[in-house]
């Protein structure tokens, strides 16, 4: 049975890969509507940059971050508009919810059930009250927390809107017995790096085997399709692909193998060794969380559906009617062109990544 490829499916695939609409439509048709298979197909054809495009978002609100030394936490509270996110009442609410997040231990249900400061009711009830007061839908979407026995949990907020509030938040667990001030400073710098570089895991060993196997298969297929590799054996192509896997994928996805953004030359692992010399004790990164506002939440798609329909040929059906329409008077032609140009030049609404 033929799968019906909808405009919403095409939009989802384009948001995940950054490929053209017709390429996305063809990939979905070729894979019978299987989204994951379509992503892989586009990557194998060199038409996708999924790792860089998959975090496109539309949600508004704020990320709250808090660090109390040996504990730290993140919380995401969404609103419908950025106007509300700039509201003092909303910001105060997010700050107070974030202050409760370390004790919730990364469990959303615990956070929602926690007593909201200065009231006799829960966080969940407070959010409902805020909806009624502000007049816009909002909600606590997720939370995460880290603790250390020895060392610090460092935090960083990007695109700061108020104290502890912004668009991207990071907490990172830095374990060590060295100078606390030096650990704190290095931890904050590392959190800044994570905000910018968006790694998936701390070490290669943390990557699931199926993820590595999937990436390896894509690199091998890309090598086979490269005309420069014509006539080369599968063994040679496999070795070349393994090199790309380690340099490109591991170099992007694994924190310890990334180039440290504050240096631009050394790896994060090398930066940690330097920090160990300065603190006088071994340092171990035991975990991190990075929240980007609204990542994974889809945008409204009414206009996009019309755009897809036009691209795949629906617009051609209305061409005869357009041709039969009377020509506009010269005096009205220029205003129409100006309006069309203004409409076409309007920017489409990332909001990375992990």
C-alpha positions as CSV (number, residue, x, y, z in Angstrom):
1,X,0.0,0.0,0.0
2,X,1.4,3.4,-1.0
3,X,2.1,5.7,2.0
4,X,0.5,9.2,1.8
5,X,3.3,11.7,2.1
6,X,1.8,14.7,3.9
7,X,3.0,18.3,4.0
8,X,3.6,17.9,7.8
9,X,5.9,14.9,7.2
10,X,7.9,16.9,4.6
11,X,8.2,19.8,7.0
12,X,9.3,17.5,9.9
13,X,12.0,16.0,7.7
14,X,13.2,19.3,6.4
15,X,13.5,20.7,10.0
16,X,15.6,17.6,10.9
17,X,17.9,17.7,7.9
18,X,17.9,21.1,6.3
19,X,17.4,19.5,2.9
20,X,15.2,20.9,0.2
21,X,11.5,20.3,0.2
22,X,11.5,18.2,-3.0
23,X,14.5,16.1,-1.7
24,X,12.6,15.5,1.5
25,X,9.4,14.5,-0.3
26,X,11.3,12.1,-2.6
27,X,13.2,10.6,0.3
28,X,10.0,9.9,2.2
29,X,8.4,8.4,-0.9
30,X,11.5,6.2,-1.4
31,X,11.4,5.0,2.2
32,X,7.7,4.5,2.4
33,X,7.3,7.3,4.9
34,X,9.9,6.0,7.4
35,X,11.2,9.2,8.9
36,X,14.5,7.7,10.3
37,X,15.2,5.9,7.1
38,X,14.5,9.1,5.1
39,X,17.0,11.0,7.3
40,X,19.7,8.4,6.7
41,X,19.0,8.3,2.9
42,X,19.4,12.1,2.7
43,X,22.6,11.9,4.7
44,X,24.0,9.2,2.4
45,X,23.2,11.3,-0.6
46,X,25.0,14.3,1.0
47,X,21.8,16.3,1.1
48,X,21.5,16.6,4.9
49,X,23.3,18.2,7.8
50,X,21.1,16.6,10.4
51,X,23.5,17.2,13.3
52,X,23.4,20.9,12.7
53,X,19.7,21.4,11.8
54,X,17.8,19.1,14.1
55,X,17.3,21.6,16.9
56,X,15.1,24.1,15.1
57,X,12.4,25.2,17.5
58,X,9.5,27.6,18.0
59,X,8.7,27.5,21.7
60,X,9.0,30.6,23.8
61,X,9.7,30.9,27.5
62,X,12.9,30.6,29.6
63,X,15.6,28.2,30.8
64,X,16.3,28.5,34.5
65,X,19.6,27.4,36.0
66,X,20.8,27.2,39.6
67,X,24.0,26.0,41.2
68,X,24.5,25.6,44.9
69,X,28.1,24.4,44.9
70,X,27.8,20.6,45.0
71,X,24.4,20.5,43.3
72,X,23.0,22.2,40.2
73,X,19.8,22.0,38.1
74,X,18.0,23.2,35.0
75,X,14.4,23.8,34.3
76,X,12.5,24.8,31.2
77,X,9.3,26.8,31.5
78,X,7.5,27.5,28.2
79,X,5.1,30.3,27.3
80,X,3.3,31.1,24.0
81,X,5.1,34.3,23.3
82,X,8.4,36.0,24.0
83,X,6.5,39.0,25.3
84,X,5.4,36.9,28.3
85,X,9.0,35.6,28.7
86,X,10.1,39.2,29.3
87,X,7.3,39.7,31.9
88,X,8.7,40.3,35.4
89,X,6.0,38.1,36.9
90,X,6.9,35.2,34.6
91,X,10.6,35.6,35.2
92,X,10.1,35.7,39.0
93,X,8.1,32.5,38.8
94,X,10.8,30.7,36.7
95,X,13.5,31.7,39.1
96,X,11.6,30.4,42.1
97,X,10.8,27.1,40.3
98,X,14.5,26.8,39.4
99,X,15.4,27.2,43.1
100,X,13.4,24.1,43.8
101,X,14.9,22.0,41.0
102,X,18.0,20.7,42.8
103,X,15.9,19.1,45.5
104,X,13.6,17.5,42.8
105,X,16.6,15.5,41.6
106,X,15.7,15.8,37.9
107,X,12.3,14.3,38.3
108,X,9.6,16.5,36.8
109,X,6.8,15.1,38.9
110,X,8.7,15.9,42.1
111,X,9.3,19.5,40.9
112,X,5.6,20.0,40.0
113,X,4.6,18.6,43.4
114,X,7.1,20.8,45.4
115,X,5.7,23.6,47.5
116,X,6.0,26.9,45.7
117,X,7.9,29.5,47.8
118,X,5.7,31.9,49.8
119,X,2.4,30.0,49.2
120,X,0.6,26.9,50.5
121,X,0.3,25.3,47.1
122,X,2.4,23.4,44.6
123,X,4.4,24.5,41.6
124,X,1.8,23.0,39.4
125,X,-0.9,25.0,41.0
126,X,1.1,28.2,40.8
127,X,1.6,27.7,37.1
128,X,-2.1,27.3,36.6
129,X,-2.7,30.5,38.6
130,X,-0.2,32.3,36.4
131,X,-2.0,31.1,33.3
132,X,-5.2,32.7,34.6
133,X,-3.4,35.9,35.7
134,X,-1.2,36.5,32.6
135,X,-3.8,35.1,30.1
136,X,-1.4,32.8,28.2
137,X,-0.8,29.1,28.2
138,X,2.5,28.0,29.9
139,X,4.0,25.0,31.5
140,X,7.0,23.4,33.2
141,X,8.3,21.2,30.4
142,X,11.4,19.4,31.9
143,X,14.1,19.5,34.5
144,X,17.5,17.9,35.1
145,X,19.9,17.9,38.1
146,X,23.5,16.9,39.0
147,X,25.4,16.4,42.3
148,X,29.0,15.7,43.2
149,X,30.6,14.4,46.4
150,X,33.9,16.3,45.9
151,X,34.1,19.2,43.6
152,X,31.5,21.5,42.1
153,X,28.5,21.7,39.8
154,X,29.2,24.6,37.5
155,X,26.5,26.5,35.7
156,X,26.2,28.8,32.7
157,X,23.3,30.7,31.1
158,X,23.4,32.0,27.5
159,X,21.3,34.9,26.2
160,X,20.7,36.1,29.7
161,X,17.3,37.6,30.3
162,X,17.6,38.0,34.1
163,X,19.6,36.4,36.9
164,X,19.8,32.6,36.2
165,X,17.5,32.9,33.2
166,X,18.1,32.7,29.5
167,X,17.7,30.8,26.3
168,X,20.4,28.1,26.8
169,X,21.4,26.7,30.2
170,X,24.1,24.2,31.2
171,X,25.2,22.4,34.3
172,X,28.3,20.3,34.4
173,X,29.7,18.1,37.3
174,X,33.4,18.7,37.9
175,X,34.8,16.3,40.5
176,X,38.1,17.0,42.2
177,X,39.8,17.8,45.5
178,X,41.8,20.8,44.2
179,X,41.4,24.5,44.8
180,X,37.7,25.2,44.9
181,X,38.0,28.6,43.3
182,X,40.0,27.2,40.4
183,X,37.6,24.3,39.9
184,X,34.7,26.8,39.9
185,X,36.3,29.0,37.3
186,X,37.3,26.1,35.0
187,X,33.8,24.5,35.5
188,X,32.1,27.7,34.3
189,X,34.4,27.9,31.3
190,X,33.6,24.3,30.5
191,X,29.9,25.0,30.8
192,X,30.3,27.9,28.3
193,X,32.0,25.4,25.9
194,X,29.2,23.0,26.2
195,X,26.6,25.7,25.5
196,X,28.5,26.6,22.3
197,X,29.6,23.1,21.1
198,X,26.6,21.0,22.2
199,X,28.2,17.6,22.7
200,X,26.1,14.5,23.2
201,X,28.2,12.6,25.7
202,X,31.3,13.0,27.9
203,X,33.3,10.0,26.6
204,X,33.1,7.8,23.5
205,X,32.2,4.9,25.8
206,X,29.0,6.8,26.6
207,X,27.7,6.6,23.0
208,X,25.3,3.7,22.3
209,X,26.7,1.1,20.0
210,X,23.7,1.4,17.6
211,X,24.4,5.1,17.2
212,X,28.1,4.4,16.3
213,X,27.1,1.6,13.9
214,X,24.5,3.9,12.2
215,X,27.1,6.7,11.7
216,X,29.7,4.2,10.4
217,X,27.2,2.8,7.9
218,X,26.5,6.3,6.6
219,X,30.2,7.1,6.2
220,X,30.8,3.8,4.3
221,X,27.9,4.5,1.9
222,X,29.1,8.0,1.3
223,X,32.6,6.7,0.5
224,X,31.1,4.2,-2.0
225,X,29.2,6.9,-3.8
226,X,32.3,9.2,-4.1
227,X,33.7,8.9,-7.7
228,X,37.2,9.3,-6.4
229,X,36.9,6.0,-4.6
230,X,35.9,4.0,-7.8
231,X,37.7,0.7,-7.9
232,X,38.8,0.7,-4.2
233,X,38.1,-2.4,-2.1
234,X,35.5,-2.4,0.6
235,X,38.3,-2.9,3.1
236,X,40.0,0.3,2.1
237,X,36.7,2.2,2.1
238,X,35.9,0.8,5.6
239,X,39.3,2.0,7.0
240,X,38.8,5.5,5.4
241,X,35.3,5.7,6.8
242,X,36.5,4.7,10.3
243,X,38.9,7.6,10.2
244,X,36.1,10.0,9.3
245,X,33.9,8.5,12.1
246,X,36.6,9.2,14.7
247,X,37.6,12.7,13.4
248,X,34.2,14.0,12.4
249,X,31.5,12.3,14.4
250,X,33.4,11.7,17.6
251,X,35.0,15.1,17.3
252,X,31.5,16.7,17.2
253,X,29.5,14.4,19.6
254,X,32.1,13.6,22.3
255,X,32.9,16.3,24.8
256,X,36.5,15.1,25.6
257,X,37.4,15.0,21.9
258,X,36.0,18.4,20.9
259,X,38.2,21.4,20.3
260,X,38.0,23.6,23.4
261,X,36.2,26.7,22.2
262,X,38.0,29.0,24.7
263,X,41.3,27.9,23.2
264,X,40.6,27.0,19.6
265,X,43.5,24.5,19.4
266,X,43.6,22.1,22.4
267,X,41.0,19.4,22.9
268,X,38.7,19.5,26.0
269,X,40.7,16.5,27.4
270,X,43.9,18.6,27.0
271,X,42.3,21.6,28.7
272,X,41.3,19.4,31.6
273,X,44.9,18.2,32.0
274,X,46.0,21.9,32.1
275,X,43.4,22.6,34.7
276,X,44.6,19.7,36.8
277,X,48.1,21.2,36.9
278,X,46.7,24.5,38.1
279,X,44.4,23.0,40.7
280,X,47.0,20.4,41.9
281,X,44.6,17.5,41.8
282,X,43.0,15.2,39.2
283,X,39.7,16.4,37.6
284,X,36.9,14.2,36.3
285,X,33.9,15.3,34.4
286,X,31.1,13.0,35.5
287,X,28.2,14.5,33.6
288,X,26.4,17.5,32.1
289,X,23.0,18.7,30.9
290,X,22.4,21.3,28.3
291,X,18.9,22.7,27.7
292,X,18.1,24.9,24.7
293,X,14.8,26.6,24.9
294,X,12.1,24.7,23.0
295,X,14.4,22.2,21.3
296,X,12.3,19.4,19.7
297,X,9.0,21.4,19.8
298,X,7.6,22.0,16.3
299,X,6.6,25.3,14.9
300,X,3.1,26.1,13.6
301,X,2.9,24.8,10.0
302,X,-0.1,26.4,8.3
303,X,2.0,28.6,6.0
304,X,4.5,25.8,5.4
305,X,1.8,23.4,4.2
306,X,0.8,26.0,1.5
307,X,4.5,26.3,0.6
308,X,4.9,22.6,0.1
309,X,1.7,22.4,-1.9
310,X,3.0,25.1,-4.2
311,X,6.4,23.4,-4.6
312,X,5.0,19.9,-5.4
313,X,2.7,21.3,-8.1
314,X,-0.5,22.4,-6.6
315,X,0.2,25.9,-7.7
316,X,0.3,24.8,-11.3
317,X,-3.3,23.7,-11.1
318,X,-4.4,27.3,-10.5
319,X,-2.2,28.7,-13.3
320,X,-5.1,28.7,-15.9
321,X,-7.3,30.7,-13.5
322,X,-4.5,33.1,-12.9
323,X,-3.9,33.5,-16.6
324,X,-7.6,34.3,-17.2
325,X,-7.6,37.0,-14.5
326,X,-7.8,40.6,-15.8
327,X,-4.6,42.6,-15.8
328,X,-4.2,45.0,-13.0
329,X,-4.4,48.7,-13.7
330,X,-0.9,50.3,-14.0
331,X,-1.6,52.6,-11.0
332,X,-2.1,49.6,-8.7
333,X,0.8,47.4,-10.1
334,X,3.6,49.0,-8.2
335,X,1.9,48.9,-4.7
336,X,1.2,45.2,-5.3
337,X,4.8,44.4,-6.2
338,X,6.0,46.3,-3.2
339,X,3.7,44.3,-0.9
340,X,4.8,41.1,-2.5
341,X,8.4,42.0,-2.1
342,X,7.9,42.9,1.5
343,X,6.1,39.6,2.1
344,X,8.9,37.6,0.4
345,X,11.6,39.4,2.3
346,X,10.1,38.7,5.7
347,X,12.4,36.4,7.6
348,X,11.1,33.0,8.6
349,X,10.7,32.6,12.3
350,X,17.5,27.2,16.5
351,X,16.1,28.3,18.7
352,X,21.3,23.7,19.5
353,X,21.4,21.4,21.1
354,X,21.5,18.3,24.0
